[in-house]
Amino acid sequence: MSLSQISDDKTPLFPAAPFLAEADWNSSDVPEDGALVEVYAEDRRGFYLVPFPVCFVADEWRNAATGQELETFIAGWRPWRGRA
């Protein structure tokens, strides 16, 4: 699933959050297979905090609820914190 498929192509879905400390995000390795994580993605519109849980399965980042592959660059991840 391309993130652009869930919004128009003109407006960022989730504006970049400059307040996010780099130390909070893991970009040097991947989570355990199947672990629920929060991801910070990058595409041609910029950086985005993905609002749903993601899992890393068989070398692919997937929407944890639907199983669809995320077709975007994942700049970082951290354990899912379950936002309301």
C-alpha positions as CSV (number, residue, x, y, z in Angstrom):
1,M,0.0,0.0,0.0
2,S,1.4,3.4,-0.9
3,L,0.7,6.0,1.7
4,S,-0.4,8.3,-1.2
5,Q,-3.3,5.9,-1.7
6,I,-4.9,6.9,1.6
7,S,-4.8,10.7,0.9
8,D,-4.7,13.0,-2.1
9,D,-1.2,13.5,-3.6
10,K,-1.0,17.2,-2.7
11,T,-1.2,17.2,1.1
12,P,1.1,15.4,3.5
13,L,-0.8,12.8,5.5
14,F,1.1,13.3,8.7
15,P,3.4,16.4,8.7
16,A,7.0,15.8,9.7
17,A,7.4,16.1,13.4
18,P,10.7,17.9,14.0
19,F,10.3,17.4,17.8
20,L,10.9,13.6,17.4
21,A,14.3,12.9,18.8
22,E,16.5,10.8,16.6
23,A,17.5,8.7,19.6
24,D,13.9,7.5,19.9
25,W,14.0,5.9,16.5
26,N,15.9,2.8,15.4
27,S,17.3,3.1,11.9
28,S,20.2,0.7,12.1
29,D,18.4,-2.6,12.3
30,V,14.9,-4.2,12.0
31,P,12.5,-5.3,14.7
32,E,11.9,-9.0,15.5
33,D,9.7,-10.7,12.9
34,G,6.1,-9.9,13.7
35,A,6.7,-7.3,16.3
36,L,4.3,-4.3,16.4
37,V,6.1,-1.1,15.8
38,E,5.5,2.6,15.0
39,V,7.3,3.8,11.9
40,Y,8.6,7.1,10.6
41,A,8.3,7.0,6.8
42,E,9.7,9.1,4.0
43,D,8.4,9.6,0.4
44,R,8.4,12.4,-2.1
45,R,6.2,14.5,0.1
46,G,8.5,14.4,3.1
47,F,8.6,12.5,6.4
48,Y,5.5,11.1,8.0
49,L,4.6,9.4,11.3
50,V,2.4,6.4,10.2
51,P,-0.8,6.4,12.4
52,F,-1.3,2.7,12.6
53,P,0.7,-0.2,13.9
54,V,3.1,-1.8,11.5
55,C,4.8,-5.2,11.6
56,F,8.0,-6.4,9.9
57,V,7.4,-9.8,8.4
58,A,9.6,-11.7,5.9
59,D,11.7,-8.6,5.2
60,E,8.6,-6.4,4.5
61,W,7.0,-3.6,6.4
62,R,3.2,-4.3,6.6
63,N,0.1,-2.7,8.1
64,A,-0.5,-4.8,11.1
65,A,-4.3,-4.7,10.8
66,T,-4.6,-5.4,7.0
67,G,-1.4,-7.1,6.2
68,Q,-0.8,-4.8,3.2
69,E,2.8,-4.0,2.4
70,L,3.9,-0.4,2.9
71,E,5.5,0.9,-0.3
72,T,7.5,3.7,1.2
73,F,11.0,4.1,2.7
74,I,11.0,3.5,6.5
75,A,13.4,6.0,8.0
76,G,13.0,4.6,11.6
77,W,11.0,2.5,13.9
78,R,10.3,2.1,17.6
79,P,8.1,-0.2,19.6
80,W,4.4,0.5,19.2
81,R,3.1,2.8,22.0
82,G,-0.6,2.6,21.1
83,R,-1.8,6.1,20.5
84,A,-5.5,6.9,21.0
